[in-house]
Amino acid sequence: MGSTSNYVTCAGREIHYTEWGGDNEPVVVAWHGLARTGRDMDELAQALADRYRVICPDTIGRGLSQWSPDPGNEYQLSFYARIAAELFDRLGIPRAHWVGTSMGGAIGTVCAAGLFQPALAGRIASLVLNDNAPHLAPAAIARIRDYAGQPPAFATVSELEAFFRQVYKPYGWLSDAQWRRLAETSTRRLPDGRVTPHYDPAMVRQFTDHPDDYELWEHYDRLRIPVLLLRGAESDLVLPEVAGQMLARGPGALGLARVVEVPGCGHAPALNVPQQLDLVRAFIDGNEARAGD
């Protein structure tokens, strides 16, 4: 099943998103990671589009979405939540299941909690956190900040693809075709003709201007919806002890949280192979069925 490419204005900024299964009624919002784009969710969207309408946005400053003219104030979770709230309204989404990789999971957490955007409270039916947690390992954040804040430039797309294969090796197995698509959907050309990753380097200011932006226990503890944490077994970002705390707090204390370790992956599973896709599909299907009871 194919997708459509679309643009919508949210919080005064043009946001790009791909949409799959547009004739279906239940909605899944699939949100990518920090320096990535919504095209990372292609396999997941294809796996869900027979039943669900799947929306895959590019965060402001990434992919084909507008870059922020005010990076110090807009590259942070509260503004991303504002964009999400307006996206729900612009697209007529009354409720949705949310799948978020890394930063996308953090955005889903704050949206579902409703502290930043009360209008979203109750509109997120379930939450898949793909290697994201309310507390992230500082050493891993420093690693991500360092490589994301100084994106390299190369003479050719093939060289950029080789870079992506190295830096995103923790994603786990990707086919050659998937690596090529990742590179081609993550490339922009500089004025001097070289190519570089397709995001605004200023988005890393989230870590310098808002150093506690990813400390989210206050938001997580408010959740009263089912949560599935997919933790890369080799992740250096979501530590096992934090995953354990998630089972004892917030939705975990209510028996609504589940943790599954994904073998062969670090940060973060690519959501591109049957085992991972089946986990997400079963979780969403089960919660959609219970919502209809």
C-alpha positions as CSV (number, residue, x, y, z in Angstrom):
1,M,0.0,0.0,0.0
2,G,1.4,3.4,-1.0
3,S,1.7,6.7,0.8
4,T,1.0,10.3,0.1
5,S,3.3,13.3,0.9
6,N,1.6,16.2,2.6
7,Y,2.2,19.6,4.2
8,V,0.3,21.3,6.9
9,T,0.9,24.5,9.0
10,C,1.2,23.8,12.8
11,A,2.2,26.4,15.3
12,G,3.0,28.7,12.5
13,R,5.5,26.3,10.9
14,E,5.2,24.1,7.8
15,I,5.3,20.5,8.8
16,H,5.7,17.7,6.3
17,Y,4.2,14.2,6.9
18,T,3.6,11.1,5.0
19,E,0.2,9.3,5.3
20,W,-0.6,5.7,4.8
21,G,-4.0,3.9,4.8
22,G,-5.8,7.2,4.6
23,D,-9.3,5.6,4.2
24,N,-9.0,3.8,7.6
25,E,-10.5,5.2,10.8
26,P,-8.2,4.1,13.6
27,V,-5.1,6.3,13.6
28,V,-1.5,5.6,14.4
29,V,1.0,8.5,14.8
30,A,4.5,7.2,14.2
31,W,7.2,9.8,15.2
32,H,10.9,9.5,14.4
33,G,14.0,10.0,16.4
34,L,16.2,13.1,17.1
35,A,18.2,13.5,13.8
36,R,15.9,11.4,11.6
37,T,12.8,11.8,9.4
38,G,9.4,10.3,9.2
39,R,10.5,8.1,6.4
40,D,12.2,5.9,9.0
41,M,8.7,4.6,9.7
42,D,8.0,3.3,6.2
43,E,8.1,-0.4,7.1
44,L,6.0,0.1,10.2
45,A,3.4,2.2,8.2
46,Q,3.3,-0.4,5.5
47,A,2.7,-3.1,8.1
48,L,-0.2,-1.2,9.7
49,A,-1.8,0.5,6.7
50,D,-4.2,-2.4,5.9
51,R,-6.2,-1.4,9.0
52,Y,-4.9,2.0,10.3
53,R,-4.4,5.5,9.0
54,V,-0.7,6.1,9.7
55,I,0.7,9.6,10.0
56,C,4.5,9.9,10.0
57,P,5.6,13.6,10.5
58,D,9.0,15.2,10.0
59,T,9.7,17.1,13.2
60,I,10.4,20.8,12.7
61,G,14.0,21.2,11.5
62,R,14.1,17.7,10.1
63,G,13.5,16.3,6.6
64,L,11.1,18.4,4.6
65,S,9.6,20.3,7.5
66,Q,10.5,24.0,8.0
67,W,13.6,24.9,10.0
68,S,12.9,27.0,13.0
69,P,13.7,30.7,12.9
70,D,13.7,30.7,16.7
71,P,15.8,27.6,17.5
72,G,16.4,28.4,21.2
73,N,12.6,28.4,21.9
74,E,11.2,25.9,19.4
75,Y,13.6,23.0,19.5
76,Q,12.2,21.6,22.7
77,L,9.6,19.1,23.7
78,S,7.0,21.7,24.7
79,F,7.0,23.2,21.2
80,Y,7.0,19.8,19.6
81,A,3.9,18.9,21.7
82,R,2.3,22.1,20.4
83,I,2.9,21.0,16.9
84,A,1.5,17.6,17.6
85,A,-1.7,19.1,19.2
86,E,-2.3,21.2,16.1
87,L,-1.5,18.3,13.8
88,F,-4.2,16.3,15.5
89,D,-6.7,19.1,15.0
90,R,-5.7,20.0,11.4
91,L,-6.0,16.3,10.4
92,G,-9.2,15.7,12.3
93,I,-7.7,13.0,14.6
94,P,-9.9,12.5,17.6
95,R,-7.7,9.8,19.1
96,A,-4.6,7.8,18.1
97,H,-2.1,5.2,19.1
98,W,1.4,6.6,19.2
99,V,4.6,4.9,18.2
100,G,7.8,7.0,18.9
101,T,11.4,6.2,18.4
102,S,13.8,7.9,20.8
103,M,12.8,11.6,20.7
104,G,9.5,10.6,19.1
105,G,8.7,8.6,22.2
106,A,9.5,11.5,24.4
107,I,7.1,13.7,22.4
108,G,4.5,11.0,22.8
109,T,5.0,10.8,26.5
110,V,4.5,14.6,27.1
111,C,1.6,14.7,24.7
112,A,-0.2,11.8,26.4
113,A,0.5,13.3,29.9
114,G,-1.2,16.5,28.9
115,L,0.9,18.9,31.0
116,F,2.1,20.9,28.0
117,Q,-1.0,20.4,25.8
118,P,-4.1,19.7,27.9
119,A,-6.1,19.4,24.7
120,L,-4.3,16.1,24.0
121,A,-5.1,14.5,27.3
122,G,-7.2,11.4,26.6
123,R,-6.6,11.5,22.9
124,I,-3.6,9.1,22.9
125,A,-4.9,5.6,23.4
126,S,-1.6,3.7,23.7
127,L,2.1,4.5,23.6
128,V,5.0,2.5,22.1
129,L,8.4,3.8,23.3
130,N,11.1,2.6,21.0
131,D,14.2,2.8,23.1
132,N,13.0,5.9,25.0
133,A,12.4,6.3,28.8
134,P,11.7,9.1,31.3
135,H,15.4,9.2,32.2
136,L,18.2,8.7,29.7
137,A,21.8,7.8,30.3
138,P,23.9,11.1,30.4
139,A,26.8,9.5,28.6
140,A,24.6,8.4,25.7
141,I,23.0,11.8,25.5
142,A,26.5,13.4,25.2
143,R,27.4,10.9,22.5
144,I,24.3,11.8,20.5
145,R,24.7,15.5,21.1
146,D,28.3,15.4,19.8
147,Y,27.6,13.7,16.5
148,A,24.2,15.4,15.8
149,G,25.5,18.9,16.5
150,Q,28.3,18.7,14.0
151,P,26.9,16.8,11.0
152,P,29.7,15.9,8.5
153,A,29.6,16.7,4.8
154,F,30.7,14.4,2.0
155,A,31.3,14.7,-1.8
156,T,28.9,11.9,-2.6
157,V,25.7,10.3,-1.4
158,S,27.5,7.0,-1.3
159,E,30.0,8.3,1.2
160,L,27.1,9.7,3.3
161,E,25.5,6.3,3.2
162,A,28.7,4.7,4.5
163,F,28.6,7.2,7.4
164,F,25.0,6.4,8.1
165,R,25.8,2.6,8.1
166,Q,28.4,3.2,10.8
167,V,26.7,5.7,13.1
168,Y,23.3,3.9,12.9
169,K,24.8,0.4,13.2
170,P,23.0,0.0,16.6
171,Y,19.7,0.0,14.6
172,G,20.3,-3.7,13.8
173,W,19.9,-5.4,10.5
174,L,18.8,-3.3,7.5
175,S,18.8,-4.6,3.9
176,D,21.0,-2.8,1.3
177,A,17.8,-1.3,-0.1
178,Q,16.8,0.0,3.3
179,W,20.2,1.6,3.9
180,R,20.0,3.3,0.5
181,R,16.5,4.6,1.2
182,L,17.7,5.9,4.6
183,A,20.5,7.7,3.0
184,E,18.5,9.2,0.1
185,T,15.7,10.4,2.4
186,S,18.2,11.9,4.8
187,T,20.3,13.9,2.4
188,R,20.5,17.6,1.6
189,R,23.0,19.3,-0.6
190,L,25.1,22.2,0.7
191,P,25.9,25.4,-1.4
192,D,29.3,24.0,-2.1
193,G,27.8,20.8,-3.7
194,R,28.6,18.4,-0.8
195,V,25.9,16.4,0.9
196,T,25.1,16.3,4.6
197,P,22.3,14.8,6.8
198,H,18.9,16.5,6.2
199,Y,18.3,18.4,9.5
200,D,19.0,21.7,11.1
201,P,22.2,21.4,13.2
202,A,20.7,24.0,15.5
203,M,18.2,21.4,16.7
204,V,21.0,20.2,19.1
205,R,20.3,23.4,21.1
206,Q,17.6,21.4,22.8
207,F,20.4,19.9,24.9
208,T,22.3,23.1,25.7
209,D,19.3,25.5,26.1
210,H,17.0,23.0,27.8
211,P,19.4,20.5,29.5
212,D,16.6,18.8,31.5
213,D,14.1,18.5,28.6
214,Y,14.3,14.7,28.6
215,E,13.8,14.3,32.4
216,L,10.2,13.1,32.1
217,W,9.2,11.2,35.2
218,E,6.6,13.9,36.1
219,H,5.0,13.2,32.7
220,Y,5.4,9.4,32.8
221,D,3.9,9.1,36.3
222,R,0.7,10.8,35.0
223,L,0.1,8.2,32.2
224,R,-3.0,6.0,32.6
225,I,-2.7,4.3,29.2
226,P,-1.0,1.1,28.0
227,V,2.8,1.6,27.4
228,L,5.1,-0.8,25.5
229,L,8.9,-0.1,25.9
230,L,11.0,-1.7,23.2
231,R,14.5,-1.6,24.6
232,G,17.4,-2.4,22.4
233,A,19.2,-5.1,24.3
234,E,22.5,-3.3,23.7
235,S,21.1,0.2,24.3
236,D,23.4,2.7,26.1
237,L,20.5,5.2,26.3
238,V,17.8,3.3,28.1
239,L,19.5,1.4,31.0
240,P,18.0,-1.8,32.4
241,E,17.4,-0.2,35.8
242,V,15.4,2.6,34.3
243,A,13.3,0.1,32.4
244,G,12.7,-1.6,35.7
245,Q,11.5,1.6,37.3
246,M,9.1,2.1,34.5
247,L,7.4,-1.1,35.5
248,A,7.0,0.1,39.1
249,R,5.8,3.7,38.4
250,G,3.1,5.5,36.5
251,P,1.3,3.1,34.2
252,G,3.7,0.3,35.3
253,A,2.3,0.5,38.9
254,L,-1.2,0.0,37.3
255,G,-0.1,-3.1,35.4
256,L,-0.3,-1.1,32.1
257,A,3.4,-1.1,31.1
258,R,5.4,-3.8,29.5
259,V,9.1,-4.0,28.6
260,V,10.4,-6.1,25.7
261,E,14.1,-6.3,25.0
262,V,15.0,-6.4,21.3
263,P,18.0,-8.6,20.6
264,G,20.7,-7.5,18.2
265,C,20.0,-3.8,18.6
266,G,21.2,-0.9,20.5
267,H,19.7,2.6,20.2
268,A,17.3,2.2,18.6
269,P,15.6,-0.8,16.8
270,A,14.8,0.2,13.2
271,L,11.2,-1.2,13.3
272,N,11.9,-2.9,10.0
273,V,11.9,-6.6,10.5
274,P,8.9,-9.0,11.2
275,Q,9.7,-9.7,14.8
276,Q,9.7,-6.0,15.7
277,L,6.7,-5.1,13.5
278,D,4.7,-8.0,14.9
279,L,5.3,-6.8,18.5
280,V,4.1,-3.3,17.7
281,R,1.1,-4.5,15.6
282,A,-0.1,-7.0,18.3
283,F,0.2,-4.2,21.0
284,I,-1.8,-1.7,18.9
285,D,-4.4,-4.3,17.8
286,G,-5.0,-5.5,21.3
287,N,-5.5,-2.0,22.7
288,E,-7.7,-1.0,19.7
289,A,-9.9,-4.1,20.4
290,R,-10.2,-3.2,24.1
291,A,-11.1,0.4,23.2
292,G,-14.0,-1.0,21.1
293,D,-15.4,-3.2,23.8
